[in-house]
Amino acid sequence: MLHYDIEWHFRGRDMLEMRMRAVQLAAREEIFLAIAQGALKARARRLAPESSMEVGSFKMMVVEDENGEGCAVQVIESRKMMEDLALEKAQYLDKSAEGWSDHERRMWLEAFWRDLGPYLYKWKQIRMRPGPGESITFEIEVSK
């Protein structure tokens, strides 16, 4: 006989809603505002690839896009800093997140990253990818 756990069903839905809300809150953070502002500055100044700039506390590089057809502004941030930001949003939305086990935290962060990348691209045209090393790269197109 199949056992249907209604509490798990609602907790699963609640976790999904909380994670999506955490993604929305994280996307409003200074790093994503800064990279968008960096793209505007790079366009206005017609900065060439390999140029660097600072916006707020963030250092950025103007790089050639992966196809060599245009430029993008790139920010590389430590995975630890981004994980702390994500977990801060989770704890703000749900105090029980403070008591998560390491396994629960890892599982939640894995799902958070899967949701954050498409959200950033859809709403802010920011691409997200892992690396280099223990970092995360965020990139926004400047020109084609």
N, CA, C and O atoms as a GROMACS GRO file, in nm:
protein
  576
    1MET      N    1   0.083  -0.118   0.000
    1MET     CA    2   0.000   0.000   0.000
    1MET      C    3   0.089   0.125   0.000
    1MET      O    4   0.185   0.135   0.076
    2LEU      N    5   0.055   0.219  -0.085
    2LEU     CA    6   0.129   0.344  -0.096
    2LEU      C    7   0.088   0.438   0.018
    2LEU      O    8  -0.030   0.463   0.040
    3HIS      N    9   0.189   0.488   0.088
    3HIS     CA   10   0.162   0.581   0.198
    3HIS      C   11   0.188   0.723   0.150
    3HIS      O   12   0.298   0.753   0.104
    4TYR      N   13   0.090   0.808   0.162
    4TYR     CA   14   0.103   0.947   0.118
    4TYR      C   15   0.126   1.033   0.241
    4TYR      O   16   0.041   1.039   0.330
    5ASP      N   17   0.238   1.099   0.246
    5ASP     CA   18   0.275   1.181   0.361
    5ASP      C   19   0.239   1.326   0.332
    5ASP      O   20   0.315   1.397   0.265
    6ILE      N   21   0.125   1.370   0.381
    6ILE     CA   22   0.075   1.505   0.354
    6ILE      C   23   0.168   1.611   0.412
    6ILE      O   24   0.186   1.718   0.353
    7GLU      N   25   0.229   1.582   0.527
    7GLU     CA   26   0.321   1.680   0.587
    7GLU      C   27   0.442   1.701   0.496
    7GLU      O   28   0.486   1.814   0.477
    8TRP      N   29   0.498   1.590   0.440
    8TRP     CA   30   0.612   1.604   0.348
    8TRP      C   31   0.571   1.683   0.225
    8TRP      O   32   0.646   1.767   0.176
    9HIS      N   33   0.450   1.656   0.176
    9HIS     CA   34   0.400   1.727   0.057
    9HIS      C   35   0.401   1.878   0.081
    9HIS      O   36   0.450   1.955  -0.002
   10PHE      N   37   0.346   1.920   0.194
   10PHE     CA   38   0.340   2.064   0.220
   10PHE      C   39   0.477   2.120   0.254
   10PHE      O   40   0.509   2.231   0.212
   11ARG      N   41   0.559   2.047   0.328
   11ARG     CA   42   0.694   2.095   0.359
   11ARG      C   43   0.775   2.109   0.231
   11ARG      O   44   0.850   2.205   0.215
   12GLY      N   45   0.760   2.013   0.139
   12GLY     CA   46   0.828   2.022   0.010
   12GLY      C   47   0.788   2.145  -0.066
   12GLY      O   48   0.873   2.215  -0.121
   13ARG      N   49   0.660   2.174  -0.070
   13ARG     CA   50   0.610   2.294  -0.138
   13ARG      C   51   0.659   2.419  -0.067
   13ARG      O   52   0.700   2.516  -0.131
   14ASP      N   53   0.656   2.417   0.066
   14ASP     CA   54   0.704   2.532   0.143
   14ASP      C   55   0.852   2.556   0.117
   14ASP      O   56   0.895   2.670   0.104
   15MET      N   57   0.930   2.447   0.110
   15MET     CA   58   1.074   2.462   0.086
   15MET      C   59   1.099   2.519  -0.053
   15MET      O   60   1.186   2.604  -0.070
   16LEU      N   61   1.023   2.475  -0.150
   16LEU     CA   62   1.038   2.526  -0.287
   16LEU      C   63   1.005   2.676  -0.289
   16LEU      O   64   1.079   2.755  -0.347
   17GLU      N   65   0.894   2.714  -0.227
   17GLU     CA   66   0.855   2.855  -0.223
   17GLU      C   67   0.960   2.938  -0.149
   17GLU      O   68   0.993   3.048  -0.192
   18MET      N   69   1.011   2.884  -0.038
   18MET     CA   70   1.112   2.957   0.039
   18MET      C   71   1.240   2.972  -0.044
   18MET      O   72   1.302   3.078  -0.043
   19ARG      N   73   1.279   2.865  -0.114
   19ARG     CA   74   1.400   2.871  -0.195
   19ARG      C   75   1.384   2.972  -0.309
   19ARG      O   76   1.477   3.049  -0.337
   20MET      N   77   1.269   2.974  -0.374
   20MET     CA   78   1.247   3.070  -0.482
   20MET      C   79   1.247   3.213  -0.428
   20MET      O   80   1.298   3.304  -0.493
   21ARG      N   81   1.193   3.233  -0.311
   21ARG     CA   82   1.196   3.366  -0.248
   21ARG      C   83   1.340   3.403  -0.212
   21ARG      O   84   1.379   3.519  -0.228
   22ALA      N   85   1.418   3.307  -0.165
   22ALA     CA   86   1.560   3.332  -0.134
   22ALA      C   87   1.636   3.370  -0.261
   22ALA      O   88   1.722   3.458  -0.258
   23VAL      N   89   1.605   3.304  -0.373
   23VAL     CA   90   1.667   3.338  -0.502
   23VAL      C   91   1.633   3.483  -0.538
   23VAL      O   92   1.721   3.558  -0.579
   24GLN      N   93   1.507   3.520  -0.523
   24GLN     CA   94   1.466   3.657  -0.555
   24GLN      C   95   1.538   3.759  -0.468
   24GLN      O   96   1.583   3.862  -0.517
   25LEU      N   97   1.549   3.730  -0.339
   25LEU     CA   98   1.618   3.821  -0.248
   25LEU      C   99   1.767   3.829  -0.281
   25LEU      O  100   1.825   3.938  -0.281
   26ALA      N  101   1.828   3.716  -0.308
   26ALA     CA  102   1.972   3.714  -0.340
   26ALA      C  103   1.999   3.794  -0.468
   26ALA      O  104   2.100   3.863  -0.477
   27ALA      N  105   1.910   3.784  -0.565
   27ALA     CA  106   1.928   3.854  -0.693
   27ALA      C  107   1.927   4.005  -0.677
   27ALA      O  108   1.970   4.078  -0.766
   28ARG      N  109   1.877   4.053  -0.564
   28ARG     CA  110   1.874   4.198  -0.537
   28ARG      C  111   1.999   4.246  -0.464
   28ARG      O  112   2.013   4.365  -0.436
   29GLU      N  113   2.089   4.155  -0.434
   29GLU     CA  114   2.209   4.190  -0.358
   29GLU      C  115   2.302   4.281  -0.438
   29GLU      O  116   2.295   4.289  -0.560
   30GLU      N  117   2.388   4.349  -0.364
   30GLU     CA  118   2.479   4.448  -0.421
   30GLU      C  119   2.565   4.394  -0.535
   30GLU      O  120   2.591   4.466  -0.632
   31ILE      N  121   2.608   4.269  -0.526
   31ILE     CA  122   2.695   4.214  -0.631
   31ILE      C  123   2.626   4.218  -0.768
   31ILE      O  124   2.690   4.246  -0.869
   32PHE      N  125   2.497   4.190  -0.771
   32PHE     CA  126   2.426   4.186  -0.899
   32PHE      C  127   2.390   4.326  -0.949
   32PHE      O  128   2.383   4.350  -1.070
   33LEU      N  129   2.368   4.418  -0.857
   33LEU     CA  130   2.350   4.558  -0.896
   33LEU      C  131   2.480   4.613  -0.950
   33LEU      O  132   2.482   4.687  -1.048
   34ALA      N  133   2.591   4.576  -0.885
   34ALA     CA  134   2.723   4.625  -0.925
   34ALA      C  135   2.762   4.574  -1.064
   34ALA      O  136   2.816   4.650  -1.144
   35ILE      N  137   2.735   4.449  -1.093
   35ILE     CA  138   2.774   4.397  -1.224
   35ILE      C  139   2.691   4.462  -1.336
   35ILE      O  140   2.743   4.487  -1.444
   36ALA      N  141   2.564   4.489  -1.310
   36ALA     CA  142   2.482   4.560  -1.409
   36ALA      C  143   2.534   4.702  -1.429
   36ALA      O  144   2.541   4.752  -1.542
   37GLN      N  145   2.570   4.767  -1.320
   37GLN     CA  146   2.628   4.902  -1.329
   37GLN      C  147   2.763   4.898  -1.400
   37GLN      O  148   2.795   4.989  -1.476
   38GLY      N  149   2.841   4.794  -1.376
   38GLY     CA  150   2.969   4.777  -1.445
   38GLY      C  151   2.952   4.764  -1.595
   38GLY      O  152   3.031   4.818  -1.672
   39ALA      N  153   2.849   4.691  -1.637
   39ALA     CA  154   2.822   4.677  -1.781
   39ALA      C  155   2.788   4.812  -1.843
   39ALA      O  156   2.832   4.843  -1.953
   40LEU      N  157   2.709   4.892  -1.773
   40LEU     CA  158   2.675   5.026  -1.823
   40LEU      C  159   2.800   5.113  -1.835
   40LEU      O  160   2.818   5.184  -1.934
   41LYS      N  161   2.886   5.108  -1.733
   41LYS     CA  162   3.011   5.186  -1.737
   41LYS      C  163   3.101   5.139  -1.851
   41LYS      O  164   3.160   5.221  -1.922
   42ALA      N  165   3.111   5.008  -1.869
   42ALA     CA  166   3.197   4.955  -1.975
   42ALA      C  167   3.145   4.998  -2.112
   42ALA      O  168   3.224   5.030  -2.201
   43ARG      N  169   3.012   4.998  -2.130
   43ARG     CA  170   2.954   5.044  -2.257
   43ARG      C  171   2.982   5.192  -2.279
   43ARG      O  172   3.026   5.232  -2.387
   44ALA      N  173   2.957   5.272  -2.177
   44ALA     CA  174   2.973   5.417  -2.189
   44ALA      C  175   3.118   5.456  -2.216
   44ALA      O  176   3.145   5.548  -2.294
   45ARG      N  177   3.210   5.387  -2.153
   45ARG     CA  178   3.352   5.419  -2.169
   45ARG      C  179   3.417   5.343  -2.284
   45ARG      O  180   3.534   5.364  -2.316
   46ARG      N  181   3.340   5.253  -2.345
   46ARG     CA  182   3.391   5.168  -2.453
   46ARG      C  183   3.521   5.098  -2.411
   46ARG      O  184   3.622   5.101  -2.482
   47LEU      N  185   3.514   5.037  -2.294
   47LEU     CA  186   3.632   4.969  -2.240
   47LEU      C  187   3.665   4.844  -2.322
   47LEU      O  188   3.577   4.770  -2.363
   48ALA      N  189   3.792   4.824  -2.343
   48ALA     CA  190   3.839   4.709  -2.421
   48ALA      C  191   3.856   4.588  -2.330
   48ALA      O  192   3.869   4.602  -2.208
   49PRO      N  193   3.857   4.469  -2.390
   49PRO     CA  194   3.884   4.349  -2.310
   49PRO      C  195   4.016   4.363  -2.234
   49PRO      O  196   4.110   4.428  -2.279
   50GLU      N  197   4.019   4.301  -2.119
   50GLU     CA  198   4.132   4.303  -2.025
   50GLU      C  199   4.135   4.431  -1.941
   50GLU      O  200   4.227   4.449  -1.861
   51SER      N  201   4.038   4.520  -1.959
   51SER     CA  202   4.027   4.637  -1.871
   51SER      C  203   3.967   4.592  -1.739
   51SER      O  204   3.891   4.495  -1.733
   52SER      N  205   4.003   4.662  -1.634
   52SER     CA  206   3.942   4.630  -1.504
   52SER      C  207   3.879   4.756  -1.447
   52SER      O  208   3.915   4.868  -1.484
   53MET      N  209   3.786   4.735  -1.357
   53MET     CA  210   3.719   4.848  -1.290
   53MET      C  211   3.666   4.800  -1.157
   53MET      O  212   3.658   4.680  -1.131
   54GLU      N  213   3.629   4.894  -1.075
   54GLU     CA  214   3.565   4.863  -0.948
   54GLU      C  215   3.431   4.934  -0.943
   54GLU      O  216   3.419   5.051  -0.981
   55VAL      N  217   3.333   4.864  -0.896
   55VAL     CA  218   3.201   4.922  -0.868
   55VAL      C  219   3.168   4.881  -0.726
   55VAL      O  220   3.154   4.763  -0.696
   56GLY      N  221   3.157   4.980  -0.639
   56GLY     CA  222   3.141   4.949  -0.498
   56GLY      C  223   3.263   4.873  -0.449
   56GLY      O  224   3.376   4.917  -0.471
   57SER      N  225   3.241   4.763  -0.384
   57SER     CA  226   3.353   4.682  -0.334
   57SER      C  227   3.390   4.568  -0.427
   57SER      O  228   3.466   4.478  -0.390
   58PHE      N  229   3.335   4.570  -0.549
   58PHE     CA  230   3.356   4.458  -0.641
   58PHE      C  231   3.452   4.494  -0.754
   58PHE      O  232   3.437   4.596  -0.821
   59LYS      N  233   3.550   4.408  -0.772
   59LYS     CA  234   3.646   4.424  -0.883
   59LYS      C  235   3.592   4.345  -1.002
   59LYS      O  236   3.548   4.231  -0.988
   60MET      N  237   3.597   4.407  -1.119
   60MET     CA  238   3.544   4.345  -1.240
   60MET      C  239   3.644   4.355  -1.353
   60MET      O  240   3.730   4.443  -1.356
   61MET      N  241   3.629   4.262  -1.444
   61MET     CA  242   3.711   4.261  -1.565
   61MET      C  243   3.620   4.270  -1.686
   61MET      O  244   3.511   4.212  -1.688
   62VAL      N  245   3.665   4.342  -1.787
   62VAL     CA  246   3.598   4.337  -1.917
   62VAL      C  247   3.671   4.227  -1.993
   62VAL      O  248   3.793   4.231  -2.008
   63VAL      N  249   3.596   4.131  -2.040
   63VAL     CA  250   3.655   4.016  -2.109
   63VAL      C  251   3.589   3.997  -2.245
   63VAL      O  252   3.479   4.045  -2.269
   64GLU      N  253   3.659   3.927  -2.332
   64GLU     CA  254   3.599   3.890  -2.459
   64GLU      C  255   3.498   3.780  -2.431
   64GLU      O  256   3.525   3.691  -2.350
   65ASP      N  257   3.381   3.785  -2.497
   65ASP     CA  258   3.284   3.678  -2.471
   65ASP      C  259   3.337   3.546  -2.526
   65ASP      O  260   3.436   3.543  -2.599
   66GLU      N  261   3.269   3.437  -2.489
   66GLU     CA  262   3.321   3.304  -2.524
   66GLU      C  263   3.333   3.279  -2.673
   66GLU      O  264   3.411   3.193  -2.714
   67ASN      N  265   3.258   3.352  -2.756
   67ASN     CA  266   3.266   3.334  -2.902
   67ASN      C  267   3.362   3.433  -2.966
   67ASN      O  268   3.388   3.425  -3.086
   68GLY      N  269   3.417   3.525  -2.887
   68GLY     CA  270   3.508   3.624  -2.941
   68GLY      C  271   3.438   3.730  -3.024
   68GLY      O  272   3.502   3.799  -3.103
   69GLU      N  273   3.306   3.742  -3.007
   69GLU     CA  274   3.226   3.834  -3.088
   69GLU      C  275   3.192   3.964  -3.017
   69GLU      O  276   3.140   4.057  -3.079
   70GLY      N  277   3.220   3.973  -2.890
   70GLY     CA  278   3.184   4.092  -2.814
   70GLY      C  279   3.254   4.093  -2.680
   70GLY      O  280   3.348   4.016  -2.656
   71CYS      N  281   3.206   4.180  -2.593
   71CYS     CA  282   3.266   4.194  -2.460
   71CYS      C  283   3.162   4.166  -2.352
   71CYS      O  284   3.042   4.179  -2.374
   72ALA      N  285   3.213   4.129  -2.236
   72ALA     CA  286   3.128   4.106  -2.120
   72ALA      C  287   3.202   4.158  -1.998
   72ALA      O  288   3.325   4.168  -1.997
   73VAL      N  289   3.125   4.191  -1.895
   73VAL     CA  290   3.183   4.228  -1.766
   73VAL      C  291   3.171   4.105  -1.677
   73VAL      O  292   3.066   4.040  -1.672
   74GLN      N  293   3.278   4.075  -1.608
   74GLN     CA  294   3.286   3.952  -1.530
   74GLN      C  295   3.327   3.983  -1.386
   74GLN      O  296   3.417   4.062  -1.361
   75VAL      N  297   3.258   3.918  -1.293
   75VAL     CA  298   3.292   3.924  -1.152
   75VAL      C  299   3.314   3.780  -1.106
   75VAL      O  300   3.232   3.693  -1.134
   76ILE      N  301   3.424   3.757  -1.038
   76ILE     CA  302   3.451   3.625  -0.982
   76ILE      C  303   3.448   3.639  -0.831
   76ILE      O  304   3.522   3.718  -0.773
   77GLU      N  305   3.361   3.562  -0.768
   77GLU     CA  306   3.342   3.572  -0.624
   77GLU      C  307   3.362   3.435  -0.561
   77GLU      O  308   3.337   3.333  -0.626
   78SER      N  309   3.405   3.431  -0.438
   78SER     CA  310   3.427   3.302  -0.371
   78SER      C  311   3.294   3.230  -0.349
   78SER      O  312   3.192   3.291  -0.317
   79ARG      N  313   3.299   3.101  -0.368
   79ARG     CA  314   3.179   3.018  -0.346
   79ARG      C  315   3.133   3.033  -0.201
   79ARG      O  316   3.013   3.039  -0.174
   80LYS      N  317   3.227   3.041  -0.108
   80LYS     CA  318   3.194   3.053   0.035
   80LYS      C  319   3.113   3.181   0.061
   80LYS      O  320   3.013   3.178   0.132
   81MET      N  321   3.157   3.292   0.003
   81MET     CA  322   3.084   3.417   0.022
   81MET      C  323   2.942   3.406  -0.034
   81MET      O  324   2.847   3.454   0.027
   82MET      N  325   2.929   3.344  -0.150
   82MET     CA  326   2.797   3.331  -0.212
   82MET      C  327   2.709   3.232  -0.135
   82MET      O  328   2.588   3.252  -0.124
   83GLU      N  329   2.770   3.126  -0.081
   83GLU     CA  330   2.693   3.032   0.001
   83GLU      C  331   2.644   3.100   0.128
   83GLU      O  332   2.530   3.080   0.170
   84ASP      N  333   2.730   3.182   0.189
   84ASP     CA  334   2.690   3.255   0.309
   84ASP      C  335   2.573   3.348   0.278
   84ASP      O  336   2.479   3.358   0.358
   85LEU      N  337   2.578   3.415   0.165
   85LEU     CA  338   2.469   3.504   0.123
   85LEU      C  339   2.340   3.425   0.104
   85LEU      O  340   2.234   3.468   0.150
   86ALA      N  341   2.349   3.310   0.038
   86ALA     CA  342   2.230   3.227   0.013
   86ALA      C  343   2.171   3.177   0.145
   86ALA      O  344   2.050   3.183   0.165
   87LEU      N  345   2.256   3.129   0.235
   87LEU     CA  346   2.207   3.078   0.363
   87LEU      C  347   2.152   3.189   0.451
   87LEU      O  348   2.059   3.167   0.529
   88GLU      N  349   2.207   3.308   0.439
   88GLU     CA  350   2.153   3.424   0.512
   88GLU      C  351   2.009   3.450   0.467
   88GLU      O  352   1.923   3.479   0.550
   89LYS      N  353   1.983   3.438   0.337
   89LYS     CA  354   1.847   3.458   0.285
   89LYS      C  355   1.754   3.347   0.336
   89LYS      O  356   1.640   3.373   0.372
   90ALA      N  357   1.804   3.224   0.338
   90ALA     CA  358   1.724   3.111   0.387
   90ALA      C  359   1.686   3.132   0.533
   90ALA      O  360   1.572   3.110   0.572
   91GLN      N  361   1.782   3.175   0.614
   91GLN     CA  362   1.757   3.195   0.756
   91GLN      C  363   1.666   3.314   0.782
   91GLN      O  364   1.589   3.315   0.878
   92TYR      N  365   1.674   3.416   0.696
   92TYR     CA  366   1.585   3.531   0.707
   92TYR      C  367   1.440   3.487   0.682
   92TYR      O  368   1.348   3.533   0.749
   93LEU      N  369   1.422   3.398   0.586
   93LEU     CA  370   1.287   3.353   0.549
   93LEU      C  371   1.233   3.244   0.639
   93LEU      O  372   1.112   3.231   0.656
   94ASP      N  373   1.322   3.163   0.696
   94ASP     CA  374   1.280   3.050   0.778
   94ASP      C  375   1.384   3.026   0.887
   94ASP      O  376   1.492   2.974   0.860
   95LYS      N  377   1.351   3.064   1.008
   95LYS     CA  378   1.446   3.053   1.120
   95LYS      C  379   1.493   2.910   1.142
   95LYS      O  380   1.602   2.889   1.196
   96SER      N  381   1.414   2.810   1.100
   96SER     CA  382   1.456   2.671   1.120
   96SER      C  383   1.579   2.636   1.036
   96SER      O  384   1.645   2.536   1.062
   97ALA      N  385   1.610   2.718   0.936
   97ALA     CA  386   1.728   2.693   0.851
   97ALA      C  387   1.857   2.699   0.933
   97ALA      O  388   1.957   2.638   0.895
   98GLU      N  389   1.854   2.771   1.044
   98GLU     CA  390   1.973   2.780   1.130
   98GLU      C  391   2.010   2.643   1.186
   98GLU      O  392   2.126   2.618   1.217
   99GLY      N  393   1.912   2.555   1.200
   99GLY     CA  394   1.935   2.423   1.259
   99GLY      C  395   1.954   2.313   1.157
   99GLY      O  396   1.956   2.195   1.193
  100TRP      N  397   1.968   2.347   1.029
  100TRP     CA  398   1.986   2.244   0.927
  100TRP      C  399   2.116   2.168   0.948
  100TRP      O  400   2.217   2.224   0.990
  101SER      N  401   2.112   2.039   0.918
  101SER     CA  402   2.234   1.958   0.921
  101SER      C  403   2.320   1.995   0.800
  101SER      O  404   2.273   2.064   0.709
  102ASP      N  405   2.444   1.950   0.799
  102ASP     CA  406   2.531   1.976   0.684
  102ASP      C  407   2.470   1.920   0.556
  102ASP      O  408   2.475   1.983   0.450
  103HIS      N  409   2.411   1.801   0.567
  103HIS     CA  410   2.348   1.739   0.450
  103HIS      C  411   2.232   1.825   0.398
  103HIS      O  412   2.221   1.850   0.278
  104GLU      N  413   2.145   1.869   0.489
  104GLU     CA  414   2.031   1.953   0.448
  104GLU      C  415   2.079   2.083   0.385
  104GLU      O  416   2.023   2.129   0.286
  105ARG      N  417   2.183   2.141   0.442
  105ARG     CA  418   2.239   2.265   0.390
  105ARG      C  419   2.294   2.245   0.249
  105ARG      O  420   2.266   2.324   0.159
  106ARG      N  421   2.370   2.137   0.230
  106ARG     CA  422   2.426   2.107   0.096
  106ARG      C  423   2.317   2.083  -0.007
  106ARG      O  424   2.324   2.132  -0.119
  107MET      N  425   2.215   2.008   0.033
  107MET     CA  426   2.104   1.978  -0.060
  107MET      C  427   2.030   2.107  -0.097
  107MET      O  428   1.995   2.128  -0.213
  108TRP      N  429   2.006   2.192   0.002
  108TRP     CA  430   1.935   2.316  -0.024
  108TRP      C  431   2.018   2.407  -0.115
  108TRP      O  432   1.966   2.466  -0.210
  109LEU      N  433   2.148   2.419  -0.087
  109LEU     CA  434   2.236   2.503  -0.169
  109LEU      C  435   2.245   2.452  -0.312
  109LEU      O  436   2.246   2.530  -0.407
  110GLU      N  437   2.250   2.321  -0.328
  110GLU     CA  438   2.255   2.264  -0.463
  110GLU      C  439   2.131   2.306  -0.543
  110GLU      O  440   2.142   2.346  -0.659
  111ALA      N  441   2.015   2.296  -0.482
  111ALA     CA  442   1.891   2.337  -0.549
  111ALA      C  443   1.888   2.489  -0.569
  111ALA      O  444   1.840   2.537  -0.671
  112PHE      N  445   1.939   2.564  -0.472
  112PHE     CA  446   1.944   2.710  -0.482
  112PHE      C  447   2.024   2.752  -0.605
  112PHE      O  448   1.981   2.838  -0.681
  113TRP      N  449   2.144   2.691  -0.625
  113TRP     CA  450   2.227   2.727  -0.741
  113TRP      C  451   2.156   2.693  -0.871
  113TRP      O  452   2.164   2.769  -0.968
  114ARG      N  453   2.086   2.578  -0.874
  114ARG     CA  454   2.011   2.541  -0.996
  114ARG      C  455   1.904   2.644  -1.028
  114ARG      O  456   1.874   2.668  -1.145
  115ASP      N  457   1.846   2.704  -0.926
  115ASP     CA  458   1.740   2.804  -0.947
  115ASP      C  459   1.795   2.944  -0.973
  115ASP      O  460   1.738   3.019  -1.051
  116LEU      N  461   1.907   2.978  -0.908
  116LEU     CA  462   1.960   3.113  -0.920
  116LEU      C  463   2.009   3.144  -1.061
  116LEU      O  464   1.980   3.252  -1.114
  117GLY      N  465   2.082   3.052  -1.122
  117GLY     CA  466   2.137   3.077  -1.256
  117GLY      C  467   2.032   3.118  -1.358
  117GLY      O  468   2.045   3.225  -1.418
  118PRO      N  469   1.928   3.038  -1.379
  118PRO     CA  470   1.823   3.077  -1.475
  118PRO      C  471   1.750   3.205  -1.435
  118PRO      O  472   1.712   3.284  -1.522
  119TYR      N  473   1.730   3.227  -1.305
  119TYR     CA  474   1.662   3.349  -1.259
  119TYR      C  475   1.745   3.472  -1.294
  119TYR      O  476   1.692   3.570  -1.346
  120LEU      N  477   1.875   3.467  -1.266
  120LEU     CA  478   1.962   3.581  -1.297
  120LEU      C  479   1.964   3.609  -1.447
  120LEU      O  480   1.962   3.724  -1.489
  121TYR      N  481   1.966   3.503  -1.527
  121TYR     CA  482   1.970   3.525  -1.672
  121TYR      C  483   1.837   3.581  -1.723
  121TYR      O  484   1.835   3.671  -1.806
  122LYS      N  485   1.728   3.527  -1.673
  122LYS     CA  486   1.595   3.572  -1.719
  122LYS      C  487   1.569   3.718  -1.683
  122LYS      O  488   1.522   3.794  -1.768
  123TRP      N  489   1.598   3.758  -1.561
  123TRP     CA  490   1.561   3.890  -1.514
  123TRP      C  491   1.671   3.994  -1.523
  123TRP      O  492   1.643   4.113  -1.525
  124LYS      N  493   1.798   3.951  -1.529
  124LYS     CA  494   1.907   4.047  -1.528
  124LYS      C  495   2.010   4.023  -1.638
  124LYS      O  496   2.107   4.098  -1.650
  125GLN      N  497   1.990   3.919  -1.719
  125GLN     CA  498   2.082   3.883  -1.827
  125GLN      C  499   2.224   3.856  -1.774
  125GLN      O  500   2.323   3.879  -1.844
  126ILE      N  501   2.233   3.807  -1.652
  126ILE     CA  502   2.360   3.771  -1.591
  126ILE      C  503   2.376   3.620  -1.601
  126ILE      O  504   2.289   3.544  -1.557
  127ARG      N  505   2.487   3.578  -1.658
  127ARG     CA  506   2.518   3.435  -1.666
  127ARG      C  507   2.601   3.397  -1.543
  127ARG      O  508   2.684   3.474  -1.496
  128MET      N  509   2.576   3.277  -1.494
  128MET     CA  510   2.646   3.228  -1.376
  128MET      C  511   2.708   3.093  -1.412
  128MET      O  512   2.644   3.009  -1.474
  129ARG      N  513   2.833   3.073  -1.372
  129ARG     CA  514   2.896   2.942  -1.393
  129ARG      C  515   2.997   2.916  -1.282
  129ARG      O  516   3.051   3.009  -1.222
  130PRO      N  517   3.021   2.788  -1.254
  130PRO     CA  518   3.118   2.755  -1.150
  130PRO      C  519   3.260   2.784  -1.196
  130PRO      O  520   3.290   2.779  -1.315
  131GLY      N  521   3.346   2.815  -1.101
  131GLY     CA  522   3.488   2.830  -1.128
  131GLY      C  523   3.526   2.974  -1.152
  131GLY      O  524   3.441   3.061  -1.165
  132PRO      N  525   3.654   2.997  -1.158
  132PRO     CA  526   3.762   2.899  -1.146
  132PRO      C  527   3.781   2.853  -1.002
  132PRO      O  528   3.756   2.927  -0.908
  133GLY      N  529   3.824   2.730  -0.988
  133GLY     CA  530   3.849   2.674  -0.855
  133GLY      C  531   3.725   2.678  -0.769
  133GLY      O  532   3.618   2.635  -0.812
  134GLU      N  533   3.738   2.728  -0.648
  134GLU     CA  534   3.628   2.736  -0.551
  134GLU      C  535   3.557   2.870  -0.560
  134GLU      O  536   3.520   2.929  -0.459
  135SER      N  537   3.538   2.918  -0.682
  135SER     CA  538   3.472   3.046  -0.705
  135SER      C  539   3.350   3.028  -0.794
  135SER      O  540   3.327   2.921  -0.849
  136ILE      N  541   3.275   3.134  -0.808
  136ILE     CA  542   3.163   3.139  -0.901
  136ILE      C  543   3.183   3.263  -0.988
  136ILE      O  544   3.214   3.371  -0.937
  137THR      N  545   3.165   3.247  -1.118
  137THR     CA  546   3.181   3.357  -1.212
  137THR      C  547   3.044   3.406  -1.255
  137THR      O  548   2.957   3.327  -1.292
  138PHE      N  549   3.026   3.537  -1.248
  138PHE     CA  550   2.905   3.602  -1.297
  138PHE      C  551   2.946   3.692  -1.413
  138PHE      O  552   3.049   3.760  -1.406
  139GLU      N  553   2.867   3.693  -1.518
  139GLU     CA  554   2.906   3.766  -1.639
  139GLU      C  555   2.782   3.826  -1.706
  139GLU      O  556   2.677   3.762  -1.714
  140ILE      N  557   2.797   3.948  -1.754
  140ILE     CA  558   2.688   4.014  -1.825
  140ILE      C  559   2.745   4.072  -1.956
  140ILE      O  560   2.853   4.131  -1.958
  141GLU      N  561   2.672   4.052  -2.061
  141GLU     CA  562   2.717   4.099  -2.193
  141GLU      C  563   2.718   4.252  -2.198
  141GLU      O  564   2.628   4.318  -2.148
  142VAL      N  565   2.824   4.304  -2.260
  142VAL     CA  566   2.836   4.449  -2.277
  142VAL      C  567   2.804   4.486  -2.421
  142VAL      O  568   2.728   4.578  -2.447
  143SER      N  569   2.863   4.412  -2.515
  143SER     CA  570   2.840   4.442  -2.657
  143SER      C  571   2.863   4.319  -2.740
  143SER      O  572   2.930   4.225  -2.698
  144LYS      N  573   2.807   4.322  -2.859
  144LYS     CA  574   2.829   4.215  -2.959
  144LYS      C  575   2.903   4.272  -3.075
  144LYS      O  576   2.932   4.201  -3.171
   0.00000   0.00000   0.00000
